[in-house]
Amino acid sequence: MNLNAVAAIYKFEMARTFRTLMQSIISPVISTSLYFVVFGAAIGSRIQEVDGVSYGAFIVPGLIMLTLLQQSLTNAAFGIYFPKFTGTIYELLSAPISPIEIVLGYVGAAATKSIALGLIILATATLFVDLRIEHPLWMILFLVLTAVTFAMFGFIIGIWADGFEKLQIVPLLIVTPLAFLGGSFYSISMLPEFWQDVSLVNPVVYLISGFRWAFYGTSDVSIGVSLAMTLVFLGATLAAVTYIFKTGWRLKS
């Protein structure tokens, strides 16, 4: 294992975050704050509590997870795609570094940035609502597992994409709608029974439900099922990356 190479990729990607601080950190925090203001004020005045939790506090785990999914995906996808676009990928391909080391560097950096952003949003949320975290270790576990899973998913998208348009397809047309329909702003128990059953097909429901349980001890599905489904998603992305290893890399632009 060439740890120096992994560290070099990781440090470069982290440095890129500070070079684009407005886009990487400030913009997502402002967007999430607007969600608090709009949903907390408009809907919160009509829905006082959900499962014994004030509505403003109830949506915090969903908002953090929504940002985490988007940022993990886009950070990893842009991280590996941009060298393809500029042609600097050939420097990486000619270096004495294996595919697994490339994945560790890019995915590790994307997951780190997303987790840091999630914690910043959590701190920002305390300015708007009173929060409690009943199971902090479980919260960190779900945060890390989700960030790593979607960072690997984003890395795969970055390899697959041959244009900036393809980089946006999955985050905008798939992940964001699933997150909005996955209980970010409501409990699926508030839906009619038929739509509750339909919602359980949405994989993001299990991620948000488990993460919310870590905060308030309440969830739409059991914590065991949420954790199991999260591990299934992680295993699926690992299997996809392994398949890429076996079939050959397609990193060239």
N, C-alpha and C positions, 0 to 999 in steps of 0.2 A: 504493500500500500504506500503510494507516494503522497504522504501527508503534506509535504511542502507544496505540491501542486494543488491539492484540495484547498489548502489555506490561501494560496495565491488567488484562485478563482473566487473563493468566499470573500476575501478582503476587497477584491476589485468590485464585486457586486454590491457589497455593503457601502463602499465609497461612492458608488453611483447613486445610492439613495441620498447621501448628503449633498451631492451635486445637484440633485433634482428634488430638493427638500419640499418645495411648494407642491409639486405634483405627487410626491410619494407619501408625505405625512400630513401636511397642512390641509390640502384639498379634501382627503377622505374624512378628516376630523370635522371640518366645517360642514361637509355634506351630512354627516351623521348627526351633528348638532341641530341642523335644520329639521331632520326627522323628529328629534325630540320636541322641537318647538311646534311643528305642524301637527304631528300625531298626538303628542302629549296634550296640547291645548285644544285641538279640534275634537279628537275622539275621546281624550281623557275626561273632558267635561261631561260626556254622555255615558261613558263606561267608567265607573268609579273603581271597581275592583274586578280582577280575574283570578279565580282560585284563591281568594283571600289576599291577593297582592295588588297594590295600587297599579293602575294601568301604566303609568309612567315608568314604574320600576319593572313591570312585567315585560315591556318591550326591549329592555336593555340587553338581555342575552341574545335576543333575535337580531338586534342591530349589530352587535359585536360579531355574531356569526355571519351575518350578511356581508359585512366588510371583510371578514377573514376569508370567506370563500372567494370573493372577487379579487382581493389583493394577492392571495396565494397563487391563484391561477394566472393572473396577468403578470405578476412579477417574474415567475419562472418562465412563462411563455416568451415574454419580451427579452428576458435575460439570455436565452439560447438563440432566439430568432435574430436579434440585432447583429450579432457577429456574422450570421449567414448573410444578412442584408448588406453589411459593409464589406464583407470579404475577409474579415479578420479571423474567421473560423479556421482558415488554413493554418494559422499560427498554432491554434489549439490542436488541430489534427496532426501536425508535424511534431508536437511535443511528446516527450516520453510519459504519457498519461493514459490510463485505461478509461473505458467508458464509465465504469462504476465510480471512478474518482471524479469524472466530469459531473456525473449526476449528484454526487455528494456535495460538490462545491456549489452548483447552481441551486439545487433543491434546498440545501441547508441555508443558503443566504435568503432565498425567497421565503422560507418558513420563518426564519428569524425576524425578517422585516414585518411579516404579517402578524406574528405574535406580539412584537413590540407595538405595532399599531393598534392591535386589539386591547392591549393593556392601557395605552394612551386614551383610547375611547372609553374604557372602563373608568379611568380616572376623571375624564371629562363628564361622564354621566353623573358622577357624584355631585356635580355643580347644579344639576337639574332635579334629581330625585334622591331619596334616601334608599340606599342599597344595603343588602345583607348577603353574605356568601356563606351558606351553611356548610358546604363541602369544598373548601378551597383546593384541596389536592385533586379532587375529581374535576374541578373547573380547569386546572392546569393540564390535566391529562387529556380532556376533550379538546382543549385549545391546541395542544401540541399535535395530537393525532390528526385533527382536521387540517391543520396548517400543512403538515407533511404530506398528507394524502392529496390535497388539492394542488400543492406545489409540484408533486410528481405528475399529476394530471396536466398541469400547465406546461411542464417540461415536454411532455408527449405532444401537446398541441403545438408548441414551438418548433418541434422537429417536423411535424406534419405540415405546418403552414408554409405556403410558398408566396404569401403576400400578407400585408397588414389587415386586409379584409377578413381573412380566415382567422386571424388572431382574435377578432372581435365576435365571431359567430357564436362560439360556445359561451363565453361570459355573458353576452347581451341577450341571446335568444334562448339559452338553456338554463344556465346557473342562476341568473337574476330572477327570472320568472319562478323557478322552482323554490328559491329562497322566499320570495314574497308569498307563495302559496303553501309554504311549509310551516306556517305558524309563527313567522317573525313578529307579526303584529296582533296575533289573536291565538286563542287556544282552539284546536280543531274540535274540541268537545262543544264548542258554540255552534258548530255546523249541524245541519240535518244528518241523520244517521247514514244516508246513502253517501253524502259527500265526505263524511268521516272515513268511511271505508275506502273511498277513492283517494283521499289524502294519504292513506297509509302506503300507497304505491309510490309516493314521492319520497325518495331517499333522504332528502334534506330534513324531512320531519323528524327523523331519528337523531340527526346531529343537533338540531335546535332543541329538541325535547330533552335530550341528555344534558346538554349544556345548561338549560334552564333549571333542571333538577338540581344541579350543583349549586345554584344560587338559592333557590327557595324550597327545595324538597318536594316540588310538585311538577308533574310532567304529563304529557299526553300518552306516552307509552312508558313501560317500565324501564328502569335504568339498565337492567340486564340486556334487554332487547336493543336499547340504544347503543350500548357499548359493543354488543355483538355485531350490529350492522355497521358501526364505524370501523371495526376491525375487518369486516368483509370488504368495505370500500378500500381500505388500506391494502389488503391482500390483492384486490383486483388491479390496483395501480402498480403494485410490485410485479404482478404477473405480466402486465402490459410492458413494463420496462424490461423485464427479463426476455420477453418475446422480441423486443427490439434488439437486445444484445445478440440473440441467436440468429436473427435474420439479417443482421448487418445494419450499420449506422447510415442514416441518410441526412447527414448534417450539412452537406455541401449545398450552396445556394443554387 
